[in-house]
Amino acid sequence: MECADGTVLAGQWVLPAGDGPVRKAVALHPATGVDMHLYRKFAVFLAERGWAGLIYDFRGTGESATPGDKSNRAIRMSDWIVKDVPAATRALKERFPDASHAAVAHSVGAHGMLATQHEEPVEAMVMIASHAGITRTIRTVAERAKVWTIFNVVTPVCEKLMGYVPVEALGVGKTIPLGVMLQWRSWAAQKQYFFDDPEFDFAERFAKAEGPVLSVVMADDLWAHRGAVNVLTDKLVRADVLKQDIEAGEGTANGPVGHMGFYRSKHRNLWPGVAEWLEAHI
């Protein structure tokens, strides 16, 4: 997929069986430090229900990365949001122009989905564990201290000594470009996350988003709890937002779900509800 600025992203199509026309297509927008393969099993599940799916990696990550990207300051999280996500949506529409189009987005992927809905609209949107990543709102002192230390101690030291931040070694995802980490750190320190960044018009972008939105929150997610998610959904003044909170013990017989677990096959009992909501809104 080619973005408006010429950057090429790697992706995969996950298609339903048979030769019949595709009537519904969905883009799966990824989270920070997560490659497309986390989303493949969920995409296969949707394909079994007739959905054509697109999974992909943001620039500087996974199969979209080029040598040296981990030290690249020019690649920023805002590029994922305003360039990569709409490129994926365009690719979906170009491949399946006669289908209904939807999006299921994880964490920062939903930031892009909502921020570009007015320019590359889809008929239905699902936010999975997507929140404003403000450090001070993270639940538990221990997790908050860990994240603060990564941003404010580890990141500047690694930037100076190594030229990149070894995110994977820190246990917070796959390697991401240095520029992404630095911008993420800046936003995380703001009271309203990227809405407080004067370089961007994210509040205006969110206010322009129209259409049905399902916001799914896991009760055991220390980062994307409902309070942190509301920072985003409160800005969706023209969208029809339905909030679904998966409480502790509800559909979680196979252990904690947390920030990443929704897409893991052991929690596939959570998938039909999302698919049914999508199918009711396209």
PyMOL commands that set and color helices and strands:
alter all, ss='L'
color gray80, all
select helices_A, chain A and resi 36-47+62-64+69-71+77-95+108-115+135-137+141-161+167-170+178-188+193-196+202-208+226-233+261-263+265-280
alter helices_A, ss='H'
color red, helices_A
select strands_A, chain A and resi 11-14+24-29+51-56+100-106+124-128+211-218+239-246
alter strands_A, ss='S'
color yellow, strands_A
deselect
rebuild
show_as cartoon
